[in-house]
């Protein structure tokens, strides 16, 4: 791994020279100027999301492989959902109709995934993961792909943007919920409609799999809460609260959920976003109920991520419980995601200890983006989200769209936190 890091650093150094990324880049200090700067950054990222991240169908182009110079699909329903969510928020702040138009185009593509031909899967959406997972519909691909759709419905009042996710959620609830455990099965075979109850495509090489290998709380996106707001059906509210309670019960001492993938209890490493999704849903639970236990549980998660953030605001993809980290991949999305949750904590009156981290996240995002005149048009304006791995002896480097979509959400929240 040390060799990989050295190769990556050798590549990144000239890359930064091309993009203008530098730790010495000054930020404006005048409050009015900073506000204008943030609005300008928001527009740059929103325009990049419209013009580059979405293809002609409205589908996310997902991951840009720097080694191949090509876009590669990866869990497209989820990635498209992230673009929708960010663009709707950008429209709400700026009033720019272009952002809403592209969000609708992406929302129409997402809704086109609704399954009608297979009676066993009727009502579900074909939200296949792809890549190493294969042709499986994944619960969290749907659940965390839907917040933008419900927000799109709230803005446009076009019911399909809420109705289709609700129908999919009802299928998931009916077929994948284990109420006595407070968890849902993870995956469905997209061809047969079989719910994978004994083996998970995430652990294809693991011979003996437990319930925690094939099922998780899966509260990303707070799907059942949005379904409750849309339908006013109390059963969805009850399920959402039950899963929030399950998260509190299953949370470890560090505020994480190490027993579930993509965390890895075997080597004590944790994912840069996974635990934040659960914390986000707990904050939603707190807003719904005002029950302090949800706020406290989310704060435990955010304190661990506070420790993982580097002095310059950086987050790495793989972090370890002992405080170590792997420098070979950089997660701009984690700097943004943790930042917007820290902002929520401050708004609740419990986040003073996170104020410095919020500024670190803003500073990092401001410095670590590709220049608008970058030689590769696929990168112009994107926020850094770089993953690396060696496959068949070749170094593969990927700039992921997540750095941009999460940074856009963060910048919007940051602008409202600082200037409204």
N, C-alpha and C positions, 0 to 999 in steps of 0.2 A: 504494500500500500504506500510506503514511503516513496517508492519509485514513481508511482502514479502521481502523487502530490507534486514531486519535482517536475515531472513532465507537464502537468497542468500549469504550474506556476511559470514555467518557461514559455508556455503558450499564451497565458493570460497577460504577461507583461507587455508584449507588443500589441495585443488586442486592446488593452487599456490606452495605449498611446494613440491608437486610431480613434477611439471613442471619446477621448477627453476625460476619462475617468481618472480622478486623482484625489488623494486624501488631502491635498492642499487647496482644493477649489473652495474659495470663500463663499459663504452664504450672505445674503443681504441682511442688514441688521435693523433698518428702519421698518417699523411695524407695517406701515402702509405698503411699502415696497415688498415685504415678505408676503403679504396677502395677495398682491398682484402676481408675485412669483408663483405662489401655490396654484392660483387660478390658471395661470399659463401652463404649469405642469399638468394640471388636470386635463386641459384641452389637448395637450400633446399626447397623453396616454389614451384618452378617449378616441382621438382621431386614429391613432395607431391600431386600437382595438377594432375600429370600423374598417379601416382600409387594408389592414394586413392580417389580423388574427382571424377574421371570418372569410370563408371562401364565397364563391358566387351563390351557393345554396343557403348561406347563413350558418353553416356548420363551422365550428372551430377547427382551425388547421393544427392546433395542438402543439407539437414539439418540433422545433427547428434543429435539425442535426447539422452542426457546424462542420463536421468532418465530411459529410456527403453534400452539403449545400442544399438540403431537401427537407420539406415538412413531412412529418410522419404522424399518423393517427395514434392516439392513445386515449382511451376512455372518452370519446368525443362528446357524448351526452353530458358528462360532468363538466368538461372543459367549456362547452358551449354555454352551459348554465352559468358558469362563472363570468363569462363575457356579458351575458344578458344582465346579470345582477349589477355589474359595474356600470354598464351603459345606462341602465334605468336610473341609477343614483346620479350619474353625471347629467342626465337630462333634467332630473328634478332640481339639481343645483343651478345649472346654467340656462335651462330653457331651450337648449339647442335641439331643434327638431331632428337633425341628422342622427343624433344619438338614439332617439326614440325609434326612428325608422329602422336603424340597423338592429336595435334590440328586438323589434317586432319581426324582422326578417329571421333572426336567430330563433326567436320564440316559435315562429311558424315551422321552422325545420325541426325543432325539438318536438313539437306536437305531432309532426308527421311520423314520429317513431311509434305512435300508438298501434298496438297489435290488434288486428281484426280478423285475421285469417285462421288463427289457431284457437279453437274454443277453450282449450286448457289455459291459455294465456290471455284470454280476452280481457281487455281493460288495462293490461300492463303495457309498458313501453319497452321497445327493443333497445334498452340502454346497456349494450354489451361493453365489456371492458376492453377486450382485445389484447394485443401484445402478449406478454407471457401468460396472462390469465386465460386467454382464449375466448371462445364464443359462449360466454356466460353473462347473464344479466345479473348485475351486482346491486344489492340493496342500497348501499351508500352512493352509488353512481346516480341513482334516482333521487334519493332523499336530499342529498346536498346539491343536486343539480336543479332543484325546484324553487329555492327562495326568489331567484330573479323572475321566474314565471309568475309567482303570486304577486310580486311587486309590479310586474308588467300588467297584470290584471287590474291592480289597484289604480294604475295610471290611465289605462285605456278603457277599462270596463268591458273588455272583450272576455266573455266568460270561459272561452276555451283554454285560456292561459292558466286558469285555476282549476277548471273542470277536469282536464286530462291528467294533471298531476294528482288530483284528488282520487280519480278512478284508479290510477296506478297505486296510490297509497292504500286504498281499500283492498286491492288485490294482495299487496304485501302484508297487510294486517291479517287478512283472512288465511293466508297460506304460509306465512313465515314467522309469525309471532309465537314465542314461548312465554306466556304470561307469568307462569310460576317462577321463571328465572329472570324475567325482565330483560330479555334479549330477543333478537331476531336472527334467523338463519341468514347467511351472507349471500348465497348465490343460487341462481336458477339456470338450468340448462336451457339455452335459448331455442334449441331444436325440439326437445321432448317435453319441456315444461316441468321437468322433475326438479324439486327443491333439493339441494345438495345437503343432506342431513348427516352424512357419515364421513364425507371427505370434501375438503375445500380446494378449489383451484389455486388458492393462494399458497397452499402447502402441498403441491403436487409430488414432491419428493419425500414427504413424511409418511411413513408406513402406518403408524398408530396415531390417530387423531382424536382429540377430546372434544367436548361440546364447545369449549372456548376457541377451538381451532376453526369451527364451522359456523359459529354464531357470535354476535357482538351486540352491545346495546344499540348501535346504529342510529344514534340520535343526531347525527350530522344534518344540518339544515333545518332542524325543528319542523319536519314535515307535518307531523300530526297536529302541531299547534297551528300552522297555517291552514290545514284542513278544517280545524275547529273554527277559526276566524271566518273562513269562507262559507262553511255550511251551518254553523251554529249548533252542530251536533255534539252533545256533551261527551259522547263516547270517545271522540278523538282527543278532547281535553284530558280525559282520564288516562288514556294511553300515554300521552305526552308526559304527564306528571309521573306516571308509574316508571317511565324510562328515566326521567330525571332522578327519581328516588333510587333507581337501580345504579345510576352513575355514582351517586353519593356513596352508596353501599360498597361498590366495587372499586372505588378510588384508592390508590395506594398512598403511602405516607408522603411521597414526593408530589402528590397532586396529579399523578399520572395513572394510566390504565395499562400497566406493563404486560398483563396477561393476554392482551389482544393485539393481533397484527394490525398495522405495520410496526408497532413496537416489538422489541425482541428481548424477552426476559433472559434468554440464554446468554447473550453477551452484554446485557444491561444497556442496550442502545434504544433510543426513542426517536420517533419521527418528528420532523420539524413542524408539522401542522396537525397531525391526528388528534393530539390531546387538546389542542386549541379549539377544534370543532366541538368537542364535548363540552369544553368550558363555555363556548359561545351559546350552546343550547341551555346550559345551566343558567347563564345570565338571562336568557329568554324566559326560563322558568321563574327566575326571581322577579322579572318584570310582571309576569302573569299573576303570581301568588303573593309576592312580597315576603316569601319565606326565606329567612336569613341563611338557612343551611345551603341553599343553592349558591348564594353569593360567596359564602365562605369557601365552598368547594372550588368554585371557579378561581377565587383568589389564590388558593394553594397551587393550582396549575400555573397561574401567571407569575407567581413568585419563582417557580422553578425555571420558567422561561426567561425571567429577569436575570437569573444567574447564567443562563446559557448565552445571553447576548454579549458580544464582545465589546470592548471599549469604544470601538469605532462604529458600533451598531450592527455589525455583521452577525448573521446566523448561518451556521453550517447545517448541511442536510442530516448528518448523523452525529448525535450527541450522546454522551454516556452519563449514567447516574453519578459517576465519580468526578464529573466535571471535565473530563477529556472530550475531544471532538475530532472529527476527521475533516481535514482541510480540503479534500479533493473536490467537494461540491459545495456551492454557495446557494442558500435559499433566501432570495429577496422576498419571496412570498411570506416567509416566517417573520421577517422584520416588519412587514406591513400588517400581517394578521395579528401578531401579538400587539402591535401598536394600536390597532383599532379597538382591540379588547381592553387594553390599558386605558384608552380614552373613555370607554364605557364605565370602567371602574371609577375614574375621576368624577364622571358625571353623577355616579351614585353616591359620591361623597366618601368613598373608601379607597381612593387610588392615589393619594398624595405621593406614596413611595415610588409610583411608576412615572411621575412627570418627567424625570430626566430620561427615562428609557423612551418615552414618546418622542422626545426631541432627538435622541440618538437614531430612532427609526426614520424620522423625517430627514435628518442629515444624511443618513446612508442612502436613502432612496434618491435624494437630490443629486448625489454625487455618482451613483452607480447606475447610470443609464447610458445607452448608446446614443451617440450624437445624431442629430437630424440629417447630417450629410455623410453618415457612415457609408463606406464603399459598398456594403451589402445592404440593399434596400429592404431585405427581410428583417433587418435588425434596427433600422432607423427609429429611434424614439423608445425602444423597449427598455424595460427595467431588468437588470441582470438577475437571472435565475439559471445557474450553470450546473449541470450534472455531468459527471464523467464516469466512465467505466471502461474496462478492457474486455473485449469480446473477441474470441478467436485470434488473440494476439494483437488486435488492433485497438487503438485508443479511440473511443467514441465520446464526443463532446456535444451536449445538447443544451440549447437555450430554450427554456420552457416558457410558455405564455403566462404561467402563473405569476411570475414576477411582476408583470404588467397589470394583470387584472386585480390582484390583491393590492398592489400599490395604488391603483386608481381608487379603490374603495377606501383605503387608508387616507389618501390625500383629501378626499371629499370630507371624511369625518374630521380630519385634522383642520381643514379650513373652517368648518362649522364650530369646532372646539376653540379655535384661536380667534376667529374673526367675526363670529355671529352671536 
